């Protein structure tokens, strides 16, 4: 069968290649791939920045934002042929650490987890894939065109979960949230904020293309001003940072109301230095009882929450997030950025 593969650590090795057909181990599902999404992580792996192939293999099948249909299901599972499913990306470490043992592999303490399409386990950008039934989430059949958005939705479902858990330390009744960045993660964070009934404001730099309309049509307010200016005007109780831009990250430290919560979901590149008034930032955070928390990956509870979020969303709006689709045989084109890209998807089935 055909798959999109890469030699981790080798820039320029991304290619659609022939790989062995998948065969199921006892108790596994056989899934026909529908599509995979492409994100910054995939592009960094393709650039040779990180990633790890399965032990004994040179190439890694890439792709962690999956969507597929069950072809074969083992007896006794609650899944049937034709079910629309998404695979869970991270697999708990074999030790396991305490967090992995409690189903919180997104909080793994020893780093021995593996990840489909990223670290030591093949991903989902192949015509078929196999996986255990308890490692997938079944989606509403209506999401057949946009269910590939579930994995990025889980990232912000976890971010909102962190907001709830931290806010519950004391009385917490936020009215306004600011989301920095109108890429897929930012837009999906805004979607959840709107579904929660909050006043949502999204910051980005563009003044054309699909992003401003996507923000407005989901029920949020779009801004091109910098974060301090917007924060002074709307007084957010929550900031969800989705850019990873160092200057924006630093601005979040002092931009919430007292007892504000900032969740950092964007991953910054190292080696970029900016001047910071660390004393003022510390003073603001301490005196206002603020919290700044990093959030990455997701566990099964976040996948289920994300599936509910997508099922309640407007399908037309979700469909507009996918701004470009390419077939598997031309999958490398999905890694070439275009000005109006929001989410690029590789169609497989």
N, C-alpha and C positions, 0 to 999 in steps of 0.2 A: 504494500500500500504506500501511498504518498504522505509525506509529512514535511513540516517546516522545521529544519534542524540547524544547529549551530555547534561549532567547536568552542566551548567556553574558554575565554581568555584569548581568542584569536579574532581580531577585527577582520571583517570582510568574509567570514566563513558562513554567513547566513545563506541558506539555500533550501529549495524544495527538493527532497531526495527520496529515494526508495528505502523503505525500512521493512523489517519483518512484520507480517500480519500479526495482529494481537490474538493471543489465545488466553482464554480465561482459566484462572486457577479455581479450584473448588470454592463455591460460595461467592464468586465475583460476578459483576454485571459486565456485559458487553454492550457498549454504547456506540451508536453511529453519531459522529460529530456533525453538528449543524454549523457552528461558527465559533470563532475565538476573537476576543478583543485584543487590541495592541495598546500598551501603555508605556510609560517612561521606563519601567523596569525592563520590559522586553527590549527596548532600544539600547539600554545600557548593557544588557547581556550581549546583544548583537554587536555592540561596539567593543566587546572584549573586556569590559570593566569588571565583571564578576560572573558568577554562575558556576555550576558544577554538573558534569554528566553523571549518569548512573555508574556505579562501580564497574570497572571492566569495559566501559564504553568510551569511545572518543567523542561522539556527538550526543547532544541533548536535544530531544524534541521540545521545542519551546512552546509557550502559550499557557497561561494560568487563568485567564478569563474565559471560561468555557460555557458551552451550551450544546446539549446533545439529546438524542432520543434513545431510549433503551431498546436494544435489539433482543437481548436474551437476559432473563432474570432468573436467579436460582430459586428453587422451590423453598417456600417459607418466607421469602422476602415480601414486603408490602408494595413492591414495584412490579409493573407489568410492561410487556413490549409496547412501545409507542409513548410511554411516559416521557415528558419533557424534564430533563434534569441538568443540574450544574454540579460539577465536582468541587469538593472542598480542597483548597490549595495546600495548606500546611498539614503535615502528618506529625503526630507527636514523636518525641525522641524515644528510642527503644529502652531507655534506662528504667522507667521514665522519671523525670523530675517531678516534684510535687504538683506544679501547675499542670503539666501534661497529664498526670495521673487523675486530675480532677476535671479533665475536659477543657482546660484553658491553655491549649497549645499555643495560642497567640501570645501568651505570657511566659513562654518557655524560659527557664532560668539557666540552663547549661548550653544552649545553642546547638544541641545535637538533633534538632528537628530536621526534617527534609521537606521540600516543597516541589510540587508538580511544576515542571517547566522552568524551575529556577535552581534548585539545589538537590542534586543526586536522584531525582525521580523524573521520568519523562513527563512532559506536559500534554496538553490537549489539542495541539495543532496537527493532528493526524486524522485520517479518515475514520478510524475507529480508536477507541480507548477502553481500557478495563479498569474497574475500581470496585471496592467493596460497597454493598448497599448502604451501609451506615456512613459512607463518606460522600454521599450526594444529597442534594435537596431537590425535591420535586416541585416544579413550578406550575402555576395556573396555565392551562393550554393556550389562553389568550396571549401569553407572553412569547409566543413562538418566534416573533421577529425581533424582540428586544430583551429576551431573557439573558443574553450575554452581558447585560449591564448588572447582573446580580453581584458578581465579585466586587466591582468598585463600590456598589451600594453597601456591601458588608463593611467596607472600610469606614464609611461615615456612620453606619449603624453602630459600630463599636465606639466611634467618637461621641455620639449622642449618649450611649450607655455610660461612658465615662463622665459626661456632664451630669447625668442623673445620680450616679453613685457619689460623686464628689459633692454635688449640691445638697444631698441628703444629710450631710454632716450637721447642717443647721437650716433654719428657715431660708427657703430659696424660691423665689417667684419671678424669674426673668421674663421680660416682655419683648426684648429686642435682641437679635443675634446679627452679628456681622460675619460674613464668609469672605475670606480673601482668596480670589482666584475663581474664574468662571470656566475652568476646564470641567471634565466629567465629574471629578471628585467634588469640586465646589458646587456644581449644579445639583448634584445628588444630595449634598449636605443641605443646600437651600430647599430642595424638595421636602426633606424630612422636617426642616424647620417650619415650612408652610403647613405641612400636615399636622404639626403640633399646635398650630394656631398662633405662632409667633410673628412678630414684625421682622421680616428678613431683609437684610441689605447685603448685596454682593458687590465686591470691588474687583475690577479688572482694568487693563490698560487700553483695550481696543474701543473704538467708537463706530466700528462697522462689522459686517459679518454676522453670523448667527447668534453670538453670545448675548448681546444686549436684549434681543427679542426673547431668547430662551429664558433669561432671568425674569423679564417682565411677564411673560406668559405663564410662568409657574406661580406668579403672585408675589414676587419679590421686587425690590427696588435696585436698579443698577446704578453704580457710581464709577467714575473715573478719577475722582480725587484720591489723595493719599489717605492712609488709614487714620492718622491723627485728626485730619480735617473731618472725615466722616464720623469718627468716634465722638468728637466734640459736639457734633450735631445730633447724633441719635442715642448716645449713652448706652452702649450695648452691655448687657449682663453676661453675654457669651460671645466669644470669638472662636471660629473654627478656621484655622490657617491651613490653606491647601496649596500654597505656591512653593514653599521651601526657599523663597528668596530671602537671603539673610537680612536685608534692611527691613522687609515686611515683618519677619519673625521678631526682630528686636522691637519694632513699633508695637507689636501686640502686648508686650510686657506691661505697658503703662496705658492701655487704651480701653480698659473695661471700667465699669462702675465698681464701687466697693463690693467685695465678695464675688468678684468676677471670675469666670472660668475660661481659660484659653486652652484649646486642644490643638496641638501641632500634629498635622498629618502629612505635611509636605516634607520630603527628604532633601536636605541641602547638600550641595557639593562642597567638599572640603577645599581649603586653600584660599577662600575669599574672606578678606579682612575688612571690617568696617569699624569706624570709631563708635564706641558705646559709653554712655555715662552710666557705668555699672552702679554707682552709688544711688543715683536717682531711681533707676529701675528697681533696685533692691528696696529702697525706701517705700516706693509705691506699692510693691507686692506685699511687703510685711505689714505696713500700716493699714492696708485695705483688706487684709486676709484673702488675697487673691490666690489663685492656683493656676499653674501652668503645667500641663501634662502632655507627654508624647503618646501617640497612639499609632500602632501599626498592626496589620493583619487582622484576623477575625476568627472567632470560634463558632461552633454550630449554632449557638443562640443568636449570633449576629446574622448568620445566613438565613435563619428562619425569619428574623425581623426584616431583613432586606427583601425577602420574598414577599412578605406582607406589604411592605412599602411599594414595591413595583406593582403588585396586584391592585392597589388602591389608586395608583397614579393614572393620569391621562395617557392613553396609549399613543395618541398622536404626538404629544409632547415628548414622550420617551423616544419615539421613533426619530424625532428631529435631532436628538443628541447624536445619533449615528449619522455622521455627515458624509461618510465615504465607506463603500464596501468594495473589496477586491476578491477575486476567486483564489483558491489555494495555489493554483499554478503560477499566479502572479503575486504571491504573498509578500515578496520582498518589497513591492511597491508601497505596501502599507507602512513601511518604515521611513519613507520619504515624507517629511513634513510639508504640508501645504497651508497657506495663510488661513483658510477658513475651517481647518480641521477642528473638530471637537472630539468625537470618538470615531476611530477608524476600526473597522471590523473585517476580518477575513472570513468569507463564506466558504464552508467546506462541503456541507451536504446539500 
